[in-house]
Amino acid sequence: MGKRVVIRADASQVIGSGHVMRCLTLAERLRRRGEDVTFVSRELPGNLIAHVEAQGFEVLHLPQHEADAALTGYAAWLTVPQATDAEETLAALRGRRVDLLVVDSYALDAAWERRFRPHAGRIFVIDDLSNRVHDCDVLLDQNFYQDGAHRYDSLVPTDCQLLLGPQHALLREEFFAARRELRERDGSLRRVFVFYGGSDRTRETEKAVRALRAVPELHLMADIVVGSSNAHIAEVRALCDGHANLHLHVQAQNMAAIMASADLALGAGGTTTWERCYLGLPALVTAIAENQFAVAADCGAAGLIRYLGTWTDVTEARLIEELRACARPEVLRELQRRCQLDVQADGDDSETFEEVLFT
């Protein structure tokens, strides 16, 4: 019988979909090994509980509460104090013994994790912020930072195993398959991939579509992807309607294939960064949340992306200018050359990754 794994992660219109989606990637990998995986998620507006259940995973539901006005910043994501969330999670588990507890939430820290020490064999934290103390056995931060090696100094126990950098990125199997059959890009700009995260609260997708409509002389085809939690799907659809070159995908199930067919991406930071880099897809990136600022700036400085700035900086006019620049083969070839990054260690040798989790 496999190990019992419990994943605590939420999605919402405020949180976005990234935390749940990367945990779903981990869950798929663990299930292929024969592990028993259960999610614990709160019923927040824009949650992905039905999507996770549709993939065949059990989800224990935590109730939606009226937001606690005393909670600020990331703590407000839970809508309840950490202590309440911990007790509700324990109640949902009904005394089940947990071999591995996976925690992926900017709202949770060592106070929550310590509550589970008597109930979990090992605790695995997925983080990006390095802004709070954790009580965990393994911590994953899959992002690229210039000072990445020391970001968690003094924030985790001395015996915590750190998995730092995009070589540990959680990529779905479809990306490994797509890379094996990846075509060679030649600097021609024919097809654009647009994706600004599942919820896109700052409405970057609409900016991008309007920019694409403004450059008919480039004769571009575009795949525009939005998540089911995007509150402005109708507006995006209206912008695409009547334009045969603009193809809208809602909650796409073939992201790797869509990315592989593109020559350039317009998108946000976050997990998609490593998916794009793994497939050698250059990107014009807008940081759409505070947690993306530092990693997008560092990736831009390293040439892995073309970083345009934050959502308040990037205008439709700026995107039009960048699209026209990338239509020059010498510009796009240079972006293609620099964006590639080896993000394959755990996908090509996943046994090593899981051994770390269960050792």
C-alpha positions as CSV (number, residue, x, y, z in Angstrom):
1,M,0.0,0.0,0.0
2,G,1.3,3.5,-0.9
3,K,2.1,6.3,1.4
4,R,-0.7,8.6,2.6
5,V,-0.1,12.1,1.3
6,V,-2.2,15.1,2.2
7,I,-1.8,18.4,0.2
8,R,-3.0,21.7,1.8
9,A,-3.5,24.2,-1.0
10,D,-6.1,26.8,-2.1
11,A,-7.1,28.6,-5.3
12,S,-9.3,31.6,-5.6
13,Q,-9.9,34.7,-7.6
14,V,-7.5,36.5,-5.1
15,I,-4.9,33.7,-4.8
16,G,-5.0,32.5,-8.4
17,S,-4.6,29.0,-9.6
18,G,-0.8,28.5,-9.4
19,H,-0.5,26.9,-6.0
20,V,-3.2,24.2,-6.7
21,M,-2.0,23.6,-10.2
22,R,1.6,22.9,-9.2
23,C,0.4,20.7,-6.3
24,L,-1.7,18.8,-8.8
25,T,1.4,18.2,-10.8
26,L,3.1,16.8,-7.7
27,A,0.0,14.7,-6.9
28,E,0.0,13.1,-10.4
29,R,3.6,12.1,-10.0
30,L,3.1,10.6,-6.6
31,R,0.0,8.8,-7.8
32,R,2.0,7.2,-10.6
33,R,4.3,5.8,-7.8
34,G,1.3,4.3,-6.1
35,E,0.9,6.9,-3.3
36,D,-2.5,7.8,-1.9
37,V,-3.0,11.5,-2.3
38,T,-5.7,13.7,-0.8
39,F,-6.2,17.5,-1.1
40,V,-7.5,19.8,1.6
41,S,-8.9,23.0,0.1
42,R,-11.1,25.8,1.2
43,E,-14.3,26.7,-0.7
44,L,-13.2,30.1,-1.7
45,P,-14.7,32.0,-4.7
46,G,-12.9,30.8,-7.8
47,N,-11.6,27.6,-6.2
48,L,-10.4,24.6,-8.3
49,I,-11.9,21.9,-6.1
50,A,-14.1,20.5,-8.9
51,H,-11.1,20.5,-11.3
52,V,-9.0,18.6,-8.8
53,E,-11.8,16.1,-8.2
54,A,-12.2,15.7,-11.9
55,Q,-8.6,14.5,-12.0
56,G,-9.6,11.7,-9.7
57,F,-8.3,13.0,-6.4
58,E,-10.2,13.2,-3.1
59,V,-10.7,16.7,-1.8
60,L,-11.6,17.4,1.8
61,H,-13.5,20.7,1.7
62,L,-12.9,23.4,4.3
63,P,-15.9,25.8,4.6
64,Q,-15.9,29.4,3.3
65,H,-16.1,32.0,6.0
66,E,-16.8,35.7,6.0
67,A,-13.4,37.3,5.7
68,D,-11.8,38.2,9.0
69,A,-11.1,42.0,8.8
70,A,-8.2,41.6,11.3
71,L,-6.2,39.6,8.7
72,T,-4.1,41.5,6.3
73,G,-1.7,40.7,3.5
74,Y,-1.3,37.1,2.6
75,A,-2.9,36.1,5.9
76,A,-6.2,37.3,4.6
77,W,-6.1,34.5,1.9
78,L,-7.4,32.0,4.4
79,T,-10.3,34.2,5.5
80,V,-9.6,32.7,9.0
81,P,-6.6,32.8,11.4
82,Q,-4.0,30.1,11.0
83,A,-5.1,28.4,14.2
84,T,-8.6,28.0,12.9
85,D,-7.4,26.7,9.6
86,A,-5.3,24.1,11.4
87,E,-8.1,22.9,13.5
88,E,-10.5,22.7,10.6
89,T,-7.9,20.8,8.6
90,L,-7.4,18.3,11.4
91,A,-11.1,17.9,11.8
92,A,-11.5,17.2,8.0
93,L,-8.7,14.5,8.3
94,R,-10.7,12.8,11.1
95,G,-7.6,11.3,12.8
96,R,-6.0,9.9,9.6
97,R,-2.3,9.3,9.9
98,V,-0.4,11.3,7.3
99,D,2.9,10.1,6.0
100,L,3.7,13.3,4.1
101,L,2.0,16.6,4.5
102,V,2.5,19.1,1.7
103,V,1.9,22.8,2.5
104,D,1.6,25.3,-0.3
105,S,0.2,28.6,0.9
106,Y,1.8,32.0,1.6
107,A,-0.7,32.4,4.5
108,L,0.8,29.5,6.5
109,D,4.0,29.2,8.4
110,A,5.7,27.4,11.3
111,A,2.8,28.1,13.7
112,W,0.5,26.1,11.5
113,E,3.1,23.4,10.6
114,R,4.0,22.7,14.3
115,R,0.3,21.9,15.0
116,F,0.7,18.9,12.6
117,R,4.0,17.5,13.9
118,P,2.2,14.8,16.0
119,H,0.0,13.9,13.0
120,A,2.5,13.9,10.0
121,G,5.5,11.7,9.4
122,R,7.2,14.5,7.3
123,I,6.3,18.0,6.3
124,F,7.1,19.3,2.8
125,V,6.7,23.1,2.2
126,I,6.5,24.7,-1.2
127,D,7.3,28.4,-1.0
128,D,8.5,31.3,-3.1
129,L,8.8,34.2,-0.7
130,S,11.4,33.4,2.0
131,N,9.6,35.8,4.3
132,R,8.6,33.6,7.2
133,V,9.8,30.8,9.4
134,H,8.9,27.2,8.5
135,D,9.0,24.0,10.6
136,C,9.5,21.4,7.8
137,D,11.6,18.6,6.7
138,V,11.9,19.5,3.0
139,L,11.4,22.9,1.4
140,L,11.0,23.6,-2.4
141,D,11.5,27.0,-3.9
142,Q,11.7,26.4,-7.7
143,N,12.4,30.0,-8.6
144,F,15.6,31.5,-10.1
145,Y,17.2,34.2,-7.9
146,Q,20.7,35.7,-8.1
147,D,21.1,35.0,-4.3
148,G,19.1,31.9,-4.2
149,A,21.4,29.7,-2.2
150,H,20.9,31.7,1.0
151,R,17.3,32.8,0.8
152,Y,16.2,30.5,3.6
153,D,19.1,30.8,6.0
154,S,17.6,30.9,9.5
155,L,14.1,30.3,8.2
156,V,14.1,26.5,8.3
157,P,15.5,23.9,10.7
158,T,19.1,23.1,10.3
159,D,18.4,19.6,9.1
160,C,15.8,20.7,6.5
161,Q,16.5,19.5,3.0
162,L,16.4,22.5,0.6
163,L,15.4,22.1,-3.1
164,L,16.2,25.4,-4.6
165,G,16.1,26.6,-8.2
166,P,14.3,25.7,-11.4
167,Q,16.1,22.4,-11.8
168,H,13.5,21.2,-9.2
169,A,10.5,22.8,-11.0
170,L,7.3,20.8,-10.8
171,L,6.5,20.2,-14.5
172,R,3.8,18.0,-15.8
173,E,4.7,14.9,-17.9
174,E,3.3,16.6,-21.0
175,F,6.2,19.1,-20.9
176,F,8.8,16.3,-20.9
177,A,7.0,14.6,-23.8
178,A,6.8,18.0,-25.7
179,R,10.5,18.7,-25.2
180,R,11.4,15.3,-26.7
181,E,9.6,16.3,-29.9
182,L,10.4,20.0,-29.8
183,R,10.9,21.7,-33.2
184,E,13.8,24.1,-33.8
185,R,12.7,27.7,-33.8
186,D,14.2,29.8,-36.5
187,G,13.6,33.4,-35.4
188,S,10.3,33.7,-37.4
189,L,7.4,35.2,-35.5
190,R,4.2,33.4,-36.6
191,R,2.4,32.3,-33.5
192,V,2.0,33.8,-30.0
193,F,1.0,32.2,-26.8
194,V,-0.8,34.4,-24.3
195,F,-1.3,33.4,-20.6
196,Y,-1.3,35.6,-17.5
197,G,-2.3,33.0,-15.0
198,G,-5.6,31.3,-14.1
199,S,-7.4,34.3,-12.7
200,D,-5.6,37.3,-14.2
201,R,-7.0,39.8,-11.7
202,T,-5.1,42.8,-13.3
203,R,-6.7,42.0,-16.8
204,E,-3.4,41.7,-18.7
205,T,-5.0,39.2,-21.1
206,E,-7.3,42.0,-22.5
207,K,-4.3,44.3,-23.0
208,A,-2.5,41.6,-24.9
209,V,-5.4,40.8,-27.1
210,R,-5.9,44.4,-28.0
211,A,-2.2,44.7,-28.8
212,L,-2.4,41.6,-31.1
213,R,-5.4,43.1,-32.9
214,A,-3.4,46.3,-33.4
215,V,-0.6,44.7,-35.5
216,P,-2.4,43.1,-38.4
217,E,0.6,43.7,-40.6
218,L,2.5,41.0,-38.7
219,H,0.0,38.3,-39.7
220,L,0.2,36.6,-36.3
221,M,-1.8,33.6,-35.1
222,A,-2.4,33.6,-31.3
223,D,-3.5,31.2,-28.6
224,I,-5.1,33.0,-25.7
225,V,-5.4,30.9,-22.6
226,V,-7.5,31.8,-19.5
227,G,-8.4,29.8,-16.4
228,S,-12.0,29.0,-15.4
229,S,-11.5,31.3,-12.4
230,N,-11.0,34.3,-14.6
231,A,-13.8,36.8,-13.9
232,H,-13.5,38.4,-17.3
233,I,-13.8,35.5,-19.7
234,A,-16.7,37.2,-21.4
235,E,-14.7,40.3,-22.1
236,V,-11.8,38.3,-23.5
237,R,-14.1,36.2,-25.6
238,A,-15.7,39.4,-27.0
239,L,-12.3,40.7,-28.0
240,C,-11.4,37.5,-29.8
241,D,-14.7,37.0,-31.6
242,G,-14.6,37.8,-35.3
243,H,-10.8,37.5,-35.5
244,A,-9.9,34.2,-37.1
245,N,-6.3,34.5,-35.9
246,L,-7.2,34.7,-32.2
247,H,-8.0,31.3,-30.6
248,L,-9.4,31.4,-27.0
249,H,-8.8,28.4,-24.7
250,V,-10.6,28.2,-21.3
251,Q,-8.8,25.9,-18.8
252,A,-6.7,24.4,-21.5
253,Q,-5.7,20.7,-21.0
254,N,-2.9,20.8,-23.6
255,M,-0.7,23.7,-22.4
256,A,2.6,22.0,-23.4
257,A,1.5,21.5,-27.0
258,I,0.2,25.1,-27.2
259,M,3.5,26.4,-25.9
260,A,5.5,24.2,-28.2
261,S,3.7,25.5,-31.3
262,A,4.4,29.1,-30.3
263,D,7.4,31.4,-31.3
264,L,6.8,34.0,-28.5
265,A,4.8,34.2,-25.3
266,L,3.1,37.1,-23.6
267,G,2.6,36.3,-19.9
268,A,3.2,36.6,-16.3
269,G,5.8,35.3,-13.9
270,G,5.2,32.3,-11.7
271,T,5.3,28.6,-12.5
272,T,4.7,29.2,-16.2
273,T,8.1,30.8,-16.4
274,W,9.8,27.4,-16.0
275,E,7.4,25.7,-18.4
276,R,8.3,28.3,-21.1
277,C,12.0,28.1,-20.4
278,Y,12.0,24.3,-20.5
279,L,10.4,24.4,-24.0
280,G,12.8,27.2,-25.1
281,L,9.9,29.7,-25.6
282,P,11.0,33.3,-25.2
283,A,8.5,35.5,-23.3
284,L,7.6,39.1,-22.8
285,V,6.7,39.1,-19.1
286,T,4.6,41.3,-16.9
287,A,4.8,40.8,-13.1
288,I,1.1,40.6,-12.0
289,A,1.7,40.1,-8.2
290,E,4.1,41.3,-5.6
291,N,5.7,37.8,-5.2
292,Q,6.7,37.9,-8.9
293,F,8.7,41.2,-8.7
294,A,12.1,39.9,-7.5
295,V,12.1,36.7,-9.5
296,A,11.0,38.4,-12.7
297,A,13.7,41.1,-12.3
298,D,16.4,38.5,-11.7
299,C,15.2,36.3,-14.6
300,G,15.2,39.5,-16.8
301,A,18.7,40.4,-15.7
302,A,19.9,36.8,-16.6
303,G,18.2,37.0,-20.0
304,L,15.8,34.2,-19.3
305,I,12.8,36.5,-20.1
306,R,12.2,40.0,-21.5
307,Y,10.9,41.6,-18.3
308,L,8.6,44.6,-19.1
309,G,7.8,45.6,-15.6
310,T,4.7,45.4,-13.3
311,W,1.1,45.5,-14.4
312,T,0.9,49.2,-13.7
313,D,3.9,49.8,-16.0
314,V,2.9,47.7,-19.0
315,T,0.5,49.3,-21.4
316,E,-1.1,48.1,-24.6
317,A,1.2,50.5,-26.5
318,R,4.3,48.9,-24.9
319,L,3.1,45.5,-26.0
320,I,2.6,46.7,-29.5
321,E,6.1,48.1,-29.6
322,E,7.6,44.8,-28.2
323,L,5.6,42.7,-30.7
324,R,6.9,44.7,-33.6
325,A,10.5,44.5,-32.3
326,C,10.2,40.7,-31.9
327,A,9.0,40.4,-35.6
328,R,12.7,41.1,-36.5
329,P,14.3,37.7,-36.8
330,E,17.6,38.8,-35.2
331,V,15.8,40.1,-32.1
332,L,13.7,36.9,-31.7
333,R,16.6,34.6,-32.3
334,E,18.6,36.3,-29.5
335,L,15.6,35.9,-27.1
336,Q,15.2,32.3,-28.1
337,R,18.9,31.6,-27.6
338,R,19.0,33.1,-24.0
339,C,15.7,31.9,-22.6
340,Q,16.5,28.2,-22.5
341,L,17.1,26.8,-19.1
342,D,17.6,23.2,-17.9
343,V,14.5,22.5,-15.8
344,Q,14.6,18.8,-16.2
345,A,16.3,17.1,-13.2
346,D,13.2,16.0,-11.4
347,G,11.2,15.2,-14.4
348,D,13.8,13.0,-16.1
349,D,14.8,11.3,-12.8
350,S,11.8,11.7,-10.6
351,E,12.8,8.9,-8.3
352,T,15.4,11.2,-6.7
353,F,12.8,13.8,-5.9
354,E,10.4,11.4,-4.3
355,E,13.1,9.7,-2.3
356,V,13.9,13.1,-0.8
357,L,10.3,13.5,0.3
358,F,9.9,10.1,1.9
359,T,13.4,9.5,3.3
